[in-house]
C-alpha cells in the first residue's frame, strides 16, 4: 500500500476529505519522526511501539569486491515492535487490529 492509497483508506474510514486525511497522515508521521529524532518512543497499546536503537560500528564486505573489508559506521536507527493485537490479527488473517 502506498502513502496515497493509505490516505484514501483513512479518508474513507473516517469520512474525511482526501485533503484532511492527507493532513492527518502527515501530522501523524511528523509526530512520530520528531519524537524518535528527540530520543523518545511512541507506543500504541496492542498495535506496537516505535523506538530508536543504537547500531554499533561493525565490519562488512564490499559486495563488488568480496575480499575487501569495509567499516560500517555506528548509527541510530528506527525500530518497530509489533504489539500483541497486531500480531494476532496478522496471524489469523484478520483485517483489524
N, C-alpha and C positions, 0 to 999 in steps of 0.2 A: 504494500500500500504506500503510495506516495504521500507527500505532505498535503498536496491539493485534494487528493482522494480522502485523506483523513479530515481535512477542513470540511469537505462536503458532507461527510458522515456526521460530524459534530453538528453542523448546521441542521441536518435532517432530524437527528435525535433530540436536539434541544430546541427545535422550532425557531432557529435564528436565521438571519440573512447570512449569505456567504461571507459578506464583509465583516459582520460582527463575529462570526465563528473564526475567521482568519485572525482577527484582533485577539480573540480569546486564546487561540492556539499559540500565537506569537508571544503573548504575555506569559502563558504557561511555560513555554520553552525558555524564555528570557529569565524568568524567576528561578527555574532550576539551574540554568547556566550560571547566573550571578551567585546563587547560593554555593554551588560547587566551587566556583572561582574563589570565593571567600573562605573556603575550607570547611564549609558546613555540609550537612547532609539533608536529604529530602526523603521522608518516609510516608508512604500511604499504606495504612493498615490493611493487610490482606492482599494488596497489589504488589508492593515491593519497595525497595529502598535504593536511592541514588547516593553514592558516596564517591570520594576520591581515594585513590590508592597510590602509594609511592612505589615505583618500579625501580629497583637498583640498577646500577651500571652493570653490563654483562658483555660477554664475548659472543660474537656472532660470526657468520660466514658470509663472504661476498658471493651472491648467487651467480654472478658472471665468472667468478674465478674461485671455485670452492677451496682451493688451497690457501687463499688469502683470508686471514682473520681480521675482523673489524671490531672496534669497540662501540657498543650501542650505549649512548649516554643515559644516565638516570632521568626519569621523567615522572610527573604526576599525571595519572590517567583516570578518566571517569570509570565507574563500575556500577552495574545494576544487579541487584539480587532480587529475584522474584519472590513474592510472598506466597503463603500457603493457598489462598483462594485462587490466585492466578495459576499456580502450578496445577491445582485440582481441575480448573476449567480447561486448561490446555490438554491435560492428560485424558480427560473424559470427552474431549472434542466439543465442549460447551462453548457457547457464544459470549457469555457474560461472566465477568469476574466478580 
